[in-house]
């Protein structure tokens, strides 16, 4: 933990961006719990729950081909401020969603909100390699995942109580307020990095990116490698678990909050324990351990308290997989292509998460058990481990250190 603290002390831009992340992510979970609580109170079908979960990722998929080029054409701070304003407005308008007749409005606002959030994330992740390198970059990515997980833990737990006591609309308003605070902090932040505006037009930049990927296919393999982490898009699964197993003895919002928060405890602890140990060869072991943890969750799912324990174990390996595979990609591409490659990487990752959400809804609607669905997801990480072992043998992949 001292390494992360030292990094924050010596890197002022990273320190301010991390604080902004903490505030923005913390607020975002109020909206997340409120949306799924609202859906379950409306008694919508599993297909709609899964579709909403898929929408959270689909927005980033659709915009990615353009967002990467735009990132390489605009100064990062200006772009990030515009995106935060978009999130504020989309979040505030969620208060007008009342019943199933307003589902179209809910879909549209989630799409806009998550498109802006994904765009912001991609912009920030393409900025980090310009201010950090090597081990510092890896620690910054791990720190990002720890902040995400920490805010996820507290945000999910507290939002469950806030939604239970004050209602979904208050949660939406609180989320918007936190984004306002994030906007003010970012506006006052000095981000001084070298920015060379590309002289190519938008579509030429896109063609150039595809030519680069054709010359260096290892980047494509690393993007697909990172996409396996998208299999942990458990939002729809958790909502269906609550509805099937736990809603009879605990409030929906509380169950949602506690289940997500328990997984987030593992997400926070994971990089702290494993960050210094993991390397290119050992990441294969992490994939297998992730699969075993998910299978354990499937076995214990029927019991709420054992499910909370299993959720912690599931989260333990996820952030290490996410941060390490992301850093590998950043380390193994040219600086000129940071924005575009990171955007395409996020597109593939979000496609994986969206497909996972769709699969959960499809299987659940066709009477497959939630335990079976969870076991299938775990099998995906076994495939991921085998795939990464093959990549290391056939591609020239630089180690992070």
C-alpha positions in Angstrom: 0.0 0.0 0.0 2.9 2.3 0.7 3.9 2.1 -3.0 0.5 3.6 -4.0 0.8 6.4 -1.4 4.3 7.2 -2.6 3.1 7.3 -6.2 0.3 9.7 -5.3 2.7 12.0 -3.4 5.1 12.2 -6.3 2.6 12.5 -9.2 0.3 15.5 -8.6 -1.8 15.1 -11.8 -2.4 11.4 -11.0 -3.3 12.4 -7.4 -6.0 14.9 -8.5 -7.4 12.6 -11.2 -7.6 9.8 -8.6 -9.5 12.0 -6.2 -11.9 12.9 -9.0 -12.3 9.2 -9.8 -13.2 8.4 -6.2 -15.9 11.0 -6.1 -17.4 10.3 -9.5 -17.4 6.5 -9.1 -18.8 6.7 -5.6 -21.8 8.7 -6.9 -22.3 6.4 -9.9 -23.2 3.4 -7.7 -26.1 5.3 -6.2 -27.6 5.4 -9.7 -26.7 1.7 -10.3 -28.6 0.4 -7.3 -31.5 2.8 -7.9 -31.9 1.6 -11.5 -32.0 -2.1 -10.7 -34.2 -1.5 -7.6 -36.6 0.5 -9.8 -36.7 -2.3 -12.4 -37.4 -5.0 -9.8 -40.2 -2.9 -8.2 -41.7 -2.6 -11.7 -41.6 -6.4 -11.9 -40.1 -6.4 -15.4 -39.0 -9.6 -17.1 -35.5 -11.0 -16.9 -34.9 -10.0 -20.5 -35.4 -6.3 -19.6 -33.1 -6.6 -16.6 -30.5 -8.1 -18.8 -31.1 -5.6 -21.6 -30.5 -2.7 -19.1 -27.3 -4.4 -17.9 -26.3 -4.8 -21.6 -27.0 -1.1 -22.3 -24.5 -0.1 -19.6 -21.8 -1.5 -21.9 -23.3 -1.2 -25.4 -22.9 2.6 -25.5 -19.2 2.3 -25.2 -19.1 -0.3 -27.9 -20.9 1.8 -30.4 -19.0 5.0 -29.9 -15.5 3.5 -29.7 -14.5 3.7 -33.4 -14.9 7.4 -33.3 -14.0 8.2 -29.7 -10.4 7.0 -30.0 -9.8 9.3 -33.0 -11.5 12.2 -31.2 -9.2 11.7 -28.1 -6.2 12.0 -30.4 -7.6 15.3 -31.8 -8.7 17.2 -28.6 -6.9 18.3 -25.5 -7.8 15.8 -22.7 -9.0 18.2 -20.1 -11.5 20.0 -22.3 -12.9 16.7 -23.5 -13.2 15.3 -20.0 -15.1 18.4 -18.8 -17.6 18.1 -21.6 -18.1 14.4 -20.8 -18.7 15.1 -17.1 -21.4 17.7 -18.0 -23.1 15.1 -20.2 -23.1 12.6 -17.3 -24.6 15.3 -14.9 -27.5 16.0 -17.3 -28.3 12.3 -18.1 -28.3 11.5 -14.4 -30.6 14.3 -13.4 -33.2 13.4 -16.1 -33.5 9.9 -14.6 -35.8 11.3 -11.9 -38.6 11.5 -14.6 -38.7 7.7 -15.0 -41.8 6.6 -13.1 -43.1 3.3 -14.5 -42.9 0.8 -17.4 -44.3 3.4 -19.8 -41.0 5.4 -19.3 -38.7 2.5 -20.1 -37.8 4.1 -23.4 -36.6 7.2 -21.4 -34.6 5.0 -19.1 -32.9 3.2 -22.0 -32.0 6.5 -23.7 -30.6 8.1 -20.6 -28.5 5.0 -19.6 -27.1 4.9 -23.1 -26.1 8.6 -23.0 -24.8 8.4 -19.5 -22.7 5.3 -20.0 -21.4 6.5 -23.4 -20.1 9.6 -21.7 -18.6 7.6 -18.8 -16.9 5.1 -21.2 -15.5 8.0 -23.3 -14.2 9.7 -20.1 -12.5 6.5 -19.0 -10.9 5.9 -22.4 -9.6 9.5 -22.4 -8.1 9.1 -19.0 -6.5 5.8 -19.7 -4.9 7.1 -22.9 -3.6 10.1 -20.8 -1.8 8.0 -18.2 0.9 6.5 -20.5 1.8 10.1 -21.4 2.6 11.0 -17.8 3.8 7.6 -16.4 5.8 4.7 -17.6 6.8 1.1 -16.7 6.2 0.1 -13.1 4.6 3.5 -12.3 2.0 2.9 -15.0 1.2 -0.5 -13.7 0.8 0.9 -10.2 -1.4 3.7 -11.6 -3.7 1.2 -13.3 -3.8 -0.9 -10.1 -4.6 2.2 -8.1 -7.4 3.1 -10.6 -8.9 -0.4 -10.0 -8.5 -0.1 -6.2 -10.3 3.3 -6.3 -13.0 1.9 -8.4 -13.4 -1.1 -6.1 -13.2 1.0 -2.9 -15.9 3.4 -4.2 -17.8 0.4 -5.4 -17.7 -1.1 -1.9 -18.9 1.9 0.0 -21.1 3.2 -2.8 -23.0 0.0 -3.2 -23.4 -0.6 0.5 -24.5 3.0 1.3 -26.6 3.4 -1.8 -28.6 0.3 -0.8 -29.5 2.1 2.5 -30.1 5.4 0.7 -32.5 3.9 -1.8 -34.2 1.9 0.9 -34.7 4.9 3.2 -35.0 7.9 0.7 -36.0 6.4 -2.6 -34.5 6.1 -6.1 -34.9 9.8 -7.0 -32.8 11.0 -4.1 -30.1 8.6 -5.3 -30.2 10.0 -8.8 -29.9 13.6 -7.4 -27.0 12.7 -5.1 -25.2 11.1 -8.0 -25.6 14.2 -10.2 -24.3 16.4 -7.3 -21.2 14.3 -6.9 -20.5 14.7 -10.6 -20.8 18.5 -10.2 -18.1 18.3 -7.5 -15.9 16.2 -9.9 -16.4 18.9 -12.6 -15.2 21.7 -10.3 -12.1 19.7 -9.2 -11.2 18.8 -12.8 -11.7 22.4 -14.0 -9.1 23.5 -11.4 -6.6 20.8 -12.3 -3.6 21.7 -14.4 -2.9 19.0 -16.9 0.3 19.7 -18.7 1.2 17.1 -21.2 2.5 17.3 -24.7 -0.4 17.4 -27.2 0.2 17.2 -30.9 -2.9 17.6 -32.9 -3.1 15.1 -35.7 -3.2 16.6 -39.2 -5.1 13.5 -40.5 -8.9 13.7 -40.7 -11.1 11.4 -38.6 -11.5 8.6 -41.1 -7.8 8.6 -42.2 -6.9 8.2 -38.5 -9.2 5.2 -38.3 -7.7 3.6 -41.4 -4.2 4.2 -40.1 -5.1 2.4 -36.9 -6.3 -0.6 -38.8 -3.0 -0.6 -40.7 -1.1 -0.5 -37.5 -3.0 -3.4 -36.0 -2.4 -5.4 -39.2 1.4 -4.8 -38.8 1.4 -5.6 -35.1 -1.2 -8.3 -34.4 0.0 -8.8 -30.8 -2.0 -5.7 -30.0 -5.2 -7.4 -31.2 -4.4 -10.5 -29.1 -3.9 -8.3 -26.0 -7.2 -6.5 -26.6 -9.0 -9.9 -26.7 -7.1 -11.0 -23.7 -8.3 -8.0 -21.7 -11.9 -8.7 -22.9 -12.1 -11.9 -20.9 -12.4 -9.7 -17.8 -15.7 -8.6 -19.3 -17.1 -11.9 -18.3 -17.4 -10.5 -14.7 -20.3 -8.2 -15.8 -22.5 -9.7 -13.1 -25.0 -6.9 -12.7 -27.9 -8.8 -14.3 -26.9 -12.1 -12.5 -26.9 -10.4 -9.1 -30.3 -8.8 -9.7 -31.8 -12.1 -10.7 -30.2 -13.8 -7.7 -31.8 -11.3 -5.4 -35.2 -11.7 -7.1 -35.1 -15.5 -6.9 -33.4 -16.3 -3.6 -33.2 -13.3 -1.3 -36.1 -10.9 -1.9 -38.4 -12.9 0.5 -36.4 -12.0 3.6 -34.4 -8.8 2.8 -35.2 -5.6 1.0 -34.1 -5.6 -2.7 -32.0 -2.5 -2.5 -30.2 -3.8 0.6 -29.5 -7.2 -1.0 -28.2 -5.6 -4.2 -25.9 -3.2 -2.3 -24.5 -5.9 0.1 -23.8 -8.4 -2.7 -22.0 -5.9 -4.9 -20.2 -4.4 -1.9 -18.9 -7.8 -0.8 -17.4 -8.5 -4.2 -15.9 -5.1 -4.2 -14.1 -5.9 -0.9 -12.2 -8.6 -2.9 -11.6 -6.2 -5.7 -9.9 -3.8 -3.3 -7.8 -6.4 -1.6 -6.7 -8.3 -4.8 -4.2 -5.9 -6.3 -2.7 -5.1 -2.9 -2.0 -8.8 -2.3 -1.2 -9.9 -5.9 0.1 -6.8 -7.6 3.8 -7.2 -6.9 3.7 -11.0 -7.4 2.0 -11.2 -10.8 3.9 -11.3 -14.1 3.3 -12.5 -17.6 3.6 -16.2 -16.8 1.8 -16.0 -13.4 -1.2 -14.3 -15.0 -2.3 -17.7 -16.4 -2.6 -18.9 -12.8 -4.8 -15.9 -11.9 -7.2 -16.8 -14.8 -7.5 -20.3 -13.4 -8.1 -19.0 -9.8 -10.8 -16.7 -11.1 -12.6 -19.6 -12.7 -12.4 -21.6 -9.4 -13.7 -18.7 -7.4 -16.7 -18.3 -9.8 -17.5 -22.0 -9.5 -17.4 -21.7 -5.7 -19.9 -18.8 -6.0 -22.2 -21.0 -8.1 -22.1 -23.7 -5.5 -22.9 -21.4 -2.6 -25.3 -19.1 -4.4 -28.5 -20.3 -2.8 -27.4 -19.1 0.7 -27.3 -15.3 1.0 -24.6 -15.2 3.7 -22.4 -17.8 2.0 -22.9 -16.0 -1.3 -21.6 -12.8 0.3 -18.4 -14.7 1.3 -18.1 -16.2 -2.2 -18.5 -12.8 -3.8 -15.4 -11.6 -1.9 -13.4 -14.5 -3.3 -14.7 -13.8 -6.8 -13.5 -10.2 -6.6 -10.1 -11.1 -5.3 -8.6 -11.9 -8.7 -10.7 -9.6 -11.0 -8.9 -6.3 -10.5 -5.5 -7.9 -10.9 -6.5 -9.4 -14.2 -8.0 -6.1 -15.3 -5.1 -3.9 -14.4 -2.3 -6.2 -15.6 -3.8 -6.9 -19.0 -4.6 -3.2 -19.5 -1.0 -2.2 -18.6 0.4 -4.9 -21.0 -1.6 -3.3 -23.8 -0.4 0.2 -23.0 3.2 -1.1 -22.7 3.1 -2.8 -26.1 1.7 -0.1 -28.4 3.2 3.1 -29.8 2.4 6.4 -28.1 0.9 7.8 -31.3 -1.9 5.3 -31.2 -2.7 5.4 -27.4 -6.2 7.0 -27.8 -7.3 4.9 -30.7 -6.0 1.6 -29.5 -7.3 2.1 -26.0 -10.7 3.0 -27.4 -10.8 -0.2 -29.5 -9.7 -2.1 -26.5 -12.6 -0.7 -24.5 -15.0 -1.5 -27.3 -14.0 -5.2 -27.3 -14.0 -5.3 -23.5 -17.5 -3.7 -23.3 -18.7 -6.0 -26.1 -17.7 -8.9 -23.9 -19.5 -7.5 -20.9 -22.6 -6.7 -23.0 -22.6 -10.2 -24.5 -22.3 -11.7 -21.0 -25.3 -9.6 -19.8 -27.3 -10.8 -22.8 -26.3 -14.4 -22.2 -27.4 -14.2 -18.6 -30.8 -12.9 -19.6 -31.2 -15.4 -22.5 -30.3 -18.4 -20.4 -32.4 -17.3 -17.4 -35.4 -16.7 -19.7 -35.1 -20.2 -21.1 -35.2 -21.8 -17.6 -31.5 -22.5 -17.2 -30.5 -22.2 -13.5 -28.5 -19.3 -12.3 -25.9 -21.8 -11.0 -25.5 -23.3 -14.5 -25.0 -19.8 -15.9 -22.4 -19.0 -13.3 -20.5 -22.2 -14.0 -20.4 -21.4 -17.8 -18.9 -17.9 -17.0 -16.2 -19.6 -14.9 -15.3 -21.9 -17.8 -14.6 -18.8 -19.9 -11.7 -17.9 -17.6 -10.2 -21.4 -18.2 -10.3 -20.6 -21.9 -8.7 -17.2 -21.2 -5.8 -18.8 -19.3 -5.1 -21.2 -22.2 -5.3 -18.4 -24.7 -2.9 -16.2 -22.8 -0.4 -19.1 -22.5 -0.6 -19.4 -26.3 0.0 -15.6 -26.8 3.1 -15.7 -24.7 4.5 -18.5 -26.8 3.7 -17.0 -30.2 3.9 -13.2 -29.8 6.7 -10.9 -28.7 5.1 -9.4 -25.6 7.2 -7.1 -23.4 7.0 -7.7 -19.7 5.7 -4.7 -17.7 8.8 -4.4 -15.6 
